[in-house]
Amino acid sequence: MVRCVQAGLILLVLLAIGAILVSCGGHSSSLGTTPPPNISGAWEFIANSNDGSVTGIEVALKEGTVLVNALPQPNGQITASGNQISFVSLNPSTLNISAFGGNCLPVTTADSLSGTITAIDAPIQFTFTENGNVFNVTGTLTGTGNTLLNGTYTAQTGNACTDPGGTISGMIVSKLLGMYTGQMCPPSSASCSSSQDFTDNVTATVTQNSSGVVTCSLVLTGIDQANFTLTGPAAGNAVFLQGTFQGNSLTYYGYFEAIGSTQNAVPSLYLVNATNSATPNYVGTLAVPQG
């Protein structure tokens, strides 16, 4: 009889332990959470101001990580600073570039972006600083985490810039690759004010590595018979390029855009010689050969 009671007690204990283990296993599963999507990469945000101006916010976006079970996972904290962010002024009707530096002038080095994401089809919030002026952004991260829709941006109190805010959208953009041809103002020219100044025929081969560094190899014929290379970091569709030509240092700003109608838009590279940063000089637009 005692043995029967002991056996019964043991059975009850084992059943209780089994129930606890099942309960704990289910509870552990329910605690698992899906990490935020990894949205690091090249982004272009288009800010349509209520004052009628349009700004392209070009970003090499970074997202932080956290260790989960000893493996790195995205943590939803997004940032960009220094040469990871650039601003350009865009034509409101064509969205082609009209100037580097954005609409909040003068140009400074006080540019940055920081914010948070949680999931796809969920809010995205960030703050960007354009030449020292701070704006708050809210929107929805959609698609596979590669698009910002239904966004608005508002100016913080105290901004010197007159941009009051407006709507904003954004998307991941492709790497800057390919061959481009056209005519350019010679690298040694101080100005390029008329069509007669575009005297160099140019073929440019553009590559971009996994770290976002662009290499632009140029072959010049015409007034100049020379080859030279420019390299530098990309931020969205903008690129900061440096190199030497005939022993002289050069700095170029580049912007990748599509020129023409939506159905027949031609990928193109808009270039400015910014070696003299006080007077940046447009030197030409090179296009992907057609036909």
Secondary structure, DSSP 8 states (H G I E B T S, - for coil): -HHHHHHHHHHHHHHHHHHHHHHHHHHHHHH---------EEEEEEEEETTS-EEEEEEEEEEEEEEETTEEEEEEEEEEEGGGEEEEEE-TTT--EEEES-SS-S--S--EEEEEE-STTEEEEEEEEETTEEEEEEEEEETTTTEEEEEEEEE-TT-SS---EEEEEEEE-----EEEEEEE--TT-S---SGGG--EEEEEEEEE-TTSEEEEEEEEEES--EEEEEEEEEETTEEEEEEEETTEEEEEEEEEEEES-STT-EEEEEEEE-SSTTS-EEEEEEE----
